[in-house]
Amino acid sequence: MAAGNAVETPRLLLLSTSSRFPDGLANSSGLVGKYFTEHLGVFAYGLFSERLDPWRGAPSGGLIQDYYATNARNNFARGWTIVVTNSSHWPLSVAQRVPGWGTEHKARTKQLFAHFTGVASIGEQLPDVRNHVTLDPIVKDNLGLPVPHLVNRVHANDQAMITAISVRLKELLEAAGAIEIWGNEHGPGESAHYLGTCRMGTNPSTSVVDPWCRAHDVPNLFIGDGSVLVTCGSVNPALTISALATRTAEGIGTAFRRRDL
């Protein structure tokens, strides 16, 4: 089973060429590495006059899904979840976020500590074949192998959603009483939720693995990570990936008992 996430799994397959698979292992469809998808993360922060103390205890937060589904009044499809982010609010963490040094740095750190919180979006980026993971033609790792080259651009639907997210996050912090708001911009790559690139499906010409995450081209190759997801939804994908991996493991056991490997 390959489980290197949506970046390293396609990289491994693309590196594994042979006379049978000149374009990479399990890549007869040409789709290994294609449809690279990440969540659209917009991060905004609000300063409050009262103490919030989000640093106390275990990091906690909340989810708001009022904007999760497609709304016909929007100029884009799908939606997003808002996450209240209360991690990285410890004294040193706050100090490291403040630029500069000396008296001004200390004053700003004192102003922020225990008095600000963050909100972020998990926006559903639409799959697009133009977003992909390939082998870098120039840069190599310490073993002399090409590193993954990532291309993920926000296209029209994504950009329209990002604009709407920024408006809603600002409204939320203002309604909560924030006296200062900063950030509120899309951070490419900051969501850390990378998906697609070995998409699941029943048609070998339009997908890499079958519904059991078994490679169409290689019967004894299974993929157990987020690369098999064809859409990203608007939530953290960890539980879905875990559930799919568990289901795939059961499928491997069943296939083994049937001598179908």
C-alpha positions in Angstrom: 0.0 0.0 0.0 1.2 3.5 -0.8 0.3 6.2 1.7 2.6 9.2 1.0 -0.2 11.8 0.8 -1.3 13.7 -2.3 2.2 14.9 -3.0 4.6 12.0 -2.2 2.4 9.2 -3.5 2.1 10.6 -7.1 5.8 11.5 -6.9 6.7 7.8 -6.1 4.5 6.5 -8.9 5.9 9.0 -11.4 9.4 8.0 -10.4 8.6 4.3 -10.9 8.9 4.0 -14.6 9.5 0.8 -16.7 9.0 -0.5 -20.1 5.4 -1.4 -19.1 4.8 1.9 -17.4 6.9 4.5 -19.3 4.9 7.4 -17.8 4.9 6.1 -14.2 3.4 3.3 -12.3 -0.4 2.9 -12.5 -0.5 5.9 -14.9 -2.1 4.6 -18.1 -4.8 7.2 -17.6 -2.2 10.0 -17.5 -3.9 11.3 -14.3 -1.3 10.5 -11.7 -0.5 13.8 -10.1 -3.4 15.6 -11.9 -6.3 17.4 -10.1 -4.1 18.5 -7.2 -6.5 20.1 -4.7 -6.1 22.0 -1.4 -8.5 23.8 0.9 -8.8 27.5 0.4 -7.5 28.9 3.6 -8.2 32.5 4.6 -6.8 33.5 8.0 -8.0 36.5 9.9 -7.3 37.7 13.4 -9.1 40.0 15.8 -7.9 41.9 18.9 -10.2 42.4 21.8 -10.1 44.7 24.7 -11.0 42.0 27.2 -8.9 39.0 28.0 -9.7 35.9 26.0 -6.9 33.7 27.3 -7.1 31.1 24.5 -3.7 29.8 25.5 -5.0 28.2 28.7 -5.5 24.5 28.7 -5.6 22.3 25.6 -6.1 24.2 22.3 -9.8 24.4 21.5 -11.9 26.1 18.9 -15.2 25.7 17.0 -16.7 25.2 13.6 -19.3 27.4 11.8 -20.9 25.8 8.7 -23.4 28.4 7.8 -21.7 28.8 4.4 -20.9 25.1 3.7 -23.3 24.4 0.8 -23.8 25.8 -2.6 -26.0 29.0 -2.5 -27.7 30.1 -5.7 -27.2 33.7 -4.7 -23.5 33.4 -4.8 -21.4 33.8 -7.9 -19.5 30.5 -7.2 -20.3 26.9 -6.4 -19.8 25.1 -3.1 -18.7 26.8 0.2 -16.6 26.8 3.3 -16.4 26.0 7.0 -15.1 28.7 9.4 -12.7 27.4 12.1 -12.0 29.3 15.3 -8.3 28.8 15.8 -7.1 29.0 19.4 -3.7 27.3 19.0 -0.3 29.0 19.0 -1.4 31.6 21.6 1.2 30.9 24.2 3.6 33.7 25.3 6.5 32.7 23.1 4.3 31.9 20.2 2.7 35.3 20.3 6.1 37.0 20.6 7.4 35.2 17.6 4.5 36.4 15.5 5.3 40.1 16.2 7.9 41.6 13.9 10.7 43.8 15.0 12.6 44.0 18.3 13.0 46.1 21.4 10.5 48.4 23.1 7.9 48.4 20.3 8.1 44.6 20.0 7.5 44.2 23.8 4.6 46.6 23.8 2.8 44.9 20.9 3.4 41.5 22.4 1.9 42.6 25.6 -1.1 44.1 23.8 -1.8 40.9 21.8 -1.1 38.2 24.4 -4.4 36.7 25.7 -6.4 39.4 23.8 -6.6 38.1 20.3 -8.0 35.1 18.5 -8.1 33.8 14.9 -10.7 32.5 12.5 -9.8 30.6 9.3 -11.7 29.0 6.4 -11.7 25.5 5.0 -12.9 26.4 1.5 -13.8 23.8 -1.1 -11.5 24.3 -4.1 -13.0 22.8 -7.2 -10.8 20.1 -8.8 -9.0 21.4 -11.9 -6.7 19.3 -14.1 -4.4 22.3 -14.5 -3.4 22.0 -10.9 -1.0 19.1 -10.6 2.0 17.5 -9.0 4.9 16.6 -11.3 8.6 15.8 -11.0 10.8 18.9 -10.9 13.0 19.0 -14.0 15.8 20.8 -12.1 15.7 20.4 -8.3 16.8 17.1 -6.8 16.7 15.7 -3.2 19.6 14.4 -1.3 19.4 11.1 -3.1 19.5 12.7 -6.5 15.8 12.2 -7.3 13.5 14.9 -8.6 11.6 16.7 -5.9 7.8 17.2 -6.4 6.9 20.3 -8.3 3.5 21.6 -7.2 1.2 23.8 -9.2 -2.0 25.0 -7.6 -3.6 28.2 -8.9 -6.9 29.7 -7.7 -9.2 29.9 -10.7 -12.4 31.9 -11.1 -14.7 29.9 -8.8 -12.0 29.8 -6.1 -11.2 33.5 -6.3 -14.9 34.4 -6.0 -15.2 32.2 -2.9 -12.0 33.7 -1.3 -13.5 37.2 -1.8 -16.7 36.1 0.0 -14.8 34.4 2.8 -12.8 37.5 3.5 -16.0 39.6 3.8 -17.7 37.1 6.2 -14.6 36.7 8.4 -14.4 40.4 8.8 -18.1 40.6 9.6 -17.7 37.8 12.2 -14.9 39.5 14.0 -16.5 42.9 14.0 -19.8 41.4 15.4 -17.7 39.8 18.1 -16.4 43.1 19.1 -12.9 43.1 17.7 -11.2 46.5 18.0 -8.5 45.6 15.4 -8.6 43.1 12.5 -5.6 42.0 10.5 -4.7 39.2 8.0 -7.9 38.2 6.3 -6.0 37.0 3.2 -5.7 33.7 1.4 -2.6 31.8 2.2 -1.7 29.4 -0.7 -0.5 26.1 0.8 -1.3 27.1 4.4 -4.3 24.8 4.7 -2.0 21.7 4.7 -4.9 19.7 3.4 -3.6 18.3 0.1 -5.9 16.0 -1.9 -6.5 14.5 -5.3 -3.7 13.4 -7.7 -4.6 9.6 -7.7 -8.4 10.0 -8.0 -10.8 7.2 -7.4 -13.4 6.0 -9.9 -14.8 3.1 -11.8 -13.4 4.0 -15.3 -9.7 3.3 -15.7 -9.4 6.0 -18.3 -10.6 8.7 -16.0 -9.2 7.6 -12.6 -6.2 5.9 -11.0 -7.8 3.6 -8.4 -11.1 1.8 -8.2 -13.7 2.3 -5.4 -11.5 0.1 -3.1 -8.5 2.3 -3.7 -6.9 -0.5 -5.8 -4.9 0.7 -8.8 -6.6 -0.1 -12.1 -3.3 -0.9 -13.7 -1.6 -2.8 -10.9 -3.9 -5.3 -9.0 -1.7 -5.6 -5.9 -1.2 -1.8 -5.5 -3.5 0.0 -3.1 -3.4 3.7 -2.1 -4.5 4.7 1.4 -4.2 8.5 1.6 -6.0 11.7 0.6 -4.8 11.5 -3.0 -7.7 9.2 -3.9 -10.3 11.9 -3.0 -11.9 13.4 -6.1 -13.3 16.5 -4.2 -12.1 18.1 -1.0 -15.3 19.2 0.7 -15.2 21.9 3.3 -13.9 20.0 6.3 -10.7 18.6 7.6 -10.2 15.4 5.6 -8.4 13.3 8.3 -11.3 11.2 9.4 -12.4 10.5 5.8 -8.9 9.4 4.9 -8.7 7.2 8.0 -12.1 5.6 7.2 -11.1 5.0 3.6 -7.7 3.5 4.6 -9.5 1.2 7.0 -12.0 0.1 4.3 -9.1 -0.4 1.9 -7.3 -2.6 4.4 -10.4 -4.7 4.8 -10.6 -5.0 1.0 -7.0 -6.1 0.9 -7.7 -8.9 3.4 -10.8 -10.0 1.5 -8.9 -10.0 -1.8 -6.0 -12.0 -0.3 -8.4 -14.6 1.1 -10.0 -14.9 -2.4 -6.5 -15.2 -3.9 -7.3 -12.1 -5.9 -4.0 -10.3 -5.5 
